[in-house]
């Protein structure tokens, strides 16, 4: 069960490019990465119009921490976006070393200054009006400033939203039975041990959809992307044993474990049991 290689891959949906800059952004969490200075995740943000990228190292990935990082590093500079979309970022290929936080600024500089084939310019030129100077670049400053000003004015006159292009070569793969599945397995998108199962479940489906399913996990409904789901082929004529969500924190001690502990560790003559079940040793002066 831990060697499953085939997963669901849904097709990419075309999203129109807005005319106003920084009005539609893509947000995603990348990780877990190798720990570097205490950081294990990246919060990535990309503007859909200019393709301007931002990446912030994160220690915690809770909703509050992500909202604070979004306000400090994006909204404070570019304003409040009208639309937000999650995406699958690909910074993980470069940021694999133990000091990936030191490489992150150079990765962002390269993404911002490299010309895009579909834009015929770079994200930095669309945001600042001129290209950024990169290390090792030997260009006459006067001619560079003159050409960049001409380029900025020409872009400002004929600037229009350019449709995005897809560079991935993955072929969509969706099981036909997933559309009408009553129960599904949910993939674990986290670090797993060598013998841990990649999927949890089965869980009942509340509402299916083209890109997301509403699934009942425990006592809570969750919206999950179909890329993390697999159809569960169960016998509906028999009662289905629904999986329970994974427990977090200290494992629960069963009654058999308590009896086994008491039997293997007999009380000594100067020990007593408190009301909470703890074994304490009473000093001799209190006996």
C-alpha positions in Angstrom: 0.0 0.0 0.0 3.0 2.3 0.6 4.2 1.9 -3.1 1.4 3.5 -4.9 2.8 5.5 -7.9 -0.4 6.4 -9.8 -2.2 9.4 -8.5 -5.1 11.6 -9.8 -4.0 14.5 -12.1 -6.8 16.9 -13.0 -6.5 19.1 -16.1 -5.5 22.7 -15.8 -8.3 25.2 -16.0 -7.8 28.4 -18.1 -8.2 31.6 -15.9 -8.5 35.0 -17.7 -5.7 37.5 -17.0 -7.0 40.7 -15.3 -6.1 44.1 -16.8 -5.3 45.6 -13.4 -2.0 44.7 -11.8 -2.0 42.9 -8.4 -5.8 42.3 -8.5 -5.5 38.5 -8.9 -2.8 36.6 -7.0 -1.9 32.9 -6.7 -1.0 31.7 -3.1 0.4 28.4 -2.1 2.5 26.7 0.6 5.6 24.8 -0.5 7.0 22.2 1.9 8.0 20.6 4.0 11.6 21.5 3.1 14.8 20.6 4.9 15.0 22.8 8.1 17.0 25.9 7.5 17.3 28.5 10.3 14.1 27.1 11.8 12.1 27.5 8.6 10.5 24.4 7.0 7.9 25.9 4.5 7.5 28.7 2.0 4.5 30.9 1.4 4.6 31.7 -2.4 2.6 34.5 -4.0 2.5 35.3 -7.7 0.6 38.2 -9.4 -1.3 36.8 -12.4 -0.9 39.9 -14.6 2.8 40.7 -14.2 3.9 37.2 -12.9 5.8 39.0 -10.1 6.8 36.3 -7.5 7.3 36.5 -3.7 8.3 33.8 -1.3 8.4 34.1 2.5 10.0 31.4 4.7 7.6 30.1 7.3 8.0 28.3 10.6 4.3 27.7 11.3 1.7 27.2 8.5 -1.5 28.0 10.4 -4.2 30.2 8.9 -3.2 33.1 11.2 0.5 32.9 10.3 -0.2 32.8 6.6 -2.6 35.8 6.9 0.0 37.8 8.8 2.7 37.0 6.2 0.4 38.0 3.4 -0.4 41.3 5.0 3.2 42.2 5.8 4.9 41.1 2.6 2.2 41.6 -0.1 -0.8 43.8 0.9 1.5 46.4 2.6 3.3 46.9 -0.8 0.8 46.2 -3.5 -2.6 46.6 -1.8 -5.5 44.2 -1.2 -6.1 41.8 -4.1 -9.6 41.2 -5.4 -9.2 37.5 -6.1 -6.9 34.8 -4.6 -6.2 31.4 -6.1 -4.1 28.5 -4.8 -1.5 27.0 -7.1 1.2 24.3 -7.0 4.6 26.1 -6.8 7.8 24.6 -8.1 10.5 26.3 -6.0 11.3 23.0 -4.3 13.7 21.8 -7.1 16.3 24.5 -6.2 15.7 24.8 -2.5 16.8 21.4 -1.3 20.0 22.1 0.6 20.3 22.7 4.4 20.8 26.5 3.8 18.0 27.1 1.3 17.0 30.3 3.0 20.3 31.8 1.8 19.5 30.8 -1.8 15.9 32.1 -1.7 16.8 35.7 -2.6 18.8 34.7 -5.6 16.0 32.4 -6.8 13.5 35.2 -6.6 15.9 37.6 -8.4 16.2 35.2 -11.2 12.5 34.6 -11.5 11.8 38.4 -11.5 14.5 39.4 -14.1 14.4 36.5 -16.6 12.3 37.5 -19.7 9.1 35.5 -20.2 8.5 34.1 -23.6 4.8 34.8 -23.6 5.3 38.4 -22.2 8.4 39.2 -24.3 9.7 41.0 -21.2 10.4 40.3 -17.5 8.2 40.7 -14.4 10.5 43.4 -13.0 10.0 45.6 -16.1 6.2 45.3 -15.9 6.3 46.3 -12.2 9.1 48.9 -12.0 9.2 50.1 -15.7 12.8 49.1 -16.2 14.9 45.9 -15.9 16.8 45.2 -12.7 20.6 45.0 -12.6 21.8 41.5 -11.9 25.3 40.3 -10.7 27.8 40.0 -13.5 26.0 42.3 -15.9 28.2 44.8 -17.8 26.1 47.4 -19.6 26.6 51.1 -20.3 24.3 52.8 -17.7 23.4 55.7 -20.1 22.4 53.5 -23.0 20.6 51.2 -20.6 18.5 54.0 -19.0 17.6 55.4 -22.4 16.5 52.1 -23.8 14.6 51.2 -20.7 12.7 54.5 -20.8 11.7 53.9 -24.4 10.7 50.3 -23.5 8.6 51.5 -20.6 6.7 54.1 -22.7 6.1 51.6 -25.5 4.8 49.0 -23.0 2.6 51.6 -21.3 1.0 52.6 -24.6 0.2 49.1 -25.9 0.1 47.1 -22.6 -2.7 44.6 -22.6 -3.3 41.4 -20.5 -1.4 38.5 -22.1 -2.9 35.0 -21.7 -0.8 32.6 -19.6 0.9 29.6 -21.1 1.2 26.1 -19.6 4.7 24.6 -19.6 3.9 21.3 -17.8 4.0 18.1 -19.8 1.9 16.0 -17.3 -1.1 14.2 -18.8 -4.4 14.5 -16.9 -5.4 11.2 -15.3 -8.8 10.9 -13.5 -10.4 7.6 -12.8 -13.9 7.4 -14.4 -15.3 6.0 -11.1 -14.2 9.1 -9.1 -17.0 11.2 -10.5 -19.7 9.0 -8.9 -17.8 7.6 -5.9 -19.6 7.4 -2.6 -16.4 6.9 -0.6 -12.9 8.1 -1.3 -9.3 7.8 0.0 -7.4 11.0 0.8 -3.7 11.3 0.1 -1.3 12.4 2.9 0.5 15.5 1.6 3.2 15.4 4.2 6.4 13.5 5.1 5.8 9.8 5.5 7.9 7.0 6.9 8.9 4.0 4.7 6.0 1.8 5.9 3.2 4.4 6.3 0.3 4.4 4.0 0.1 7.2 1.4 -3.8 7.4 1.7 -6.2 7.6 4.6 -9.8 6.5 4.4 -12.3 5.6 3.3 -14.3 8.8 3.9 -17.9 9.5 2.7 -18.4 12.0 -0.1 -20.9 14.8 0.7 -20.8 16.8 -2.6 -18.6 16.0 -5.6 -17.3 18.7 -8.0 -15.1 19.2 -11.1 -12.0 20.3 -9.1 -12.9 19.8 -5.4 -14.9 17.3 -3.3 -16.6 18.0 0.0 -15.7 15.1 2.2 -16.8 14.2 5.7 -13.7 13.5 7.8 -14.7 12.6 11.4 -17.4 15.2 12.4 -16.2 18.0 10.0 -16.7 18.6 6.3 -13.6 19.5 4.4 -13.1 20.7 0.8 -10.3 18.6 -0.8 -8.8 18.8 -4.3 -9.5 15.9 -6.5 -5.7 15.5 -7.1 -5.5 14.1 -3.5 -8.4 11.7 -3.9 -8.8 8.1 -5.1 -12.2 6.3 -5.4 -12.9 3.7 -2.7 -14.5 0.5 -4.2 -16.5 -0.8 -1.3 -19.5 -3.2 -1.0 -22.4 -0.8 -0.4 -24.7 -3.8 0.5 -22.7 -4.2 3.7 -22.0 -1.6 6.5 -18.9 0.5 5.5 -16.3 1.0 8.3 -15.5 4.7 7.9 -12.0 5.8 8.9 -11.5 8.3 11.7 -9.2 11.3 11.5 -5.7 10.9 12.7 -5.1 11.8 16.3 -2.7 14.6 17.2 -0.6 14.8 20.3 -0.1 12.2 23.0 -1.5 8.7 22.1 -4.5 7.5 24.0 -3.8 4.8 26.7 -6.3 1.9 26.7 -7.5 0.0 29.7 -5.4 -3.0 28.8 -2.3 -0.9 28.8 -3.2 0.6 32.2 -3.7 -2.9 33.6 -0.4 -4.1 32.0 1.5 -1.2 33.5 0.0 -1.8 37.0 0.8 -5.5 36.8 4.4 -5.0 35.7 5.2 -2.3 38.1 4.0 -3.4 41.6 3.8 -0.7 44.3 6.6 -0.6 46.9 5.9 -0.4 50.6 6.4 3.4 50.7 4.4 4.2 47.5 0.8 5.4 47.2 -1.5 6.1 44.4 -3.1 9.6 44.0 -6.6 10.3 42.8 -5.2 11.0 39.3 -3.6 7.6 39.1 0.0 8.7 39.7 2.4 6.6 41.9 4.2 8.8 44.4 6.7 7.8 47.1 5.8 9.1 50.5 8.7 10.4 52.7 9.4 8.4 55.8 8.4 11.3 58.2 4.9 11.3 56.7 4.3 7.5 57.1 
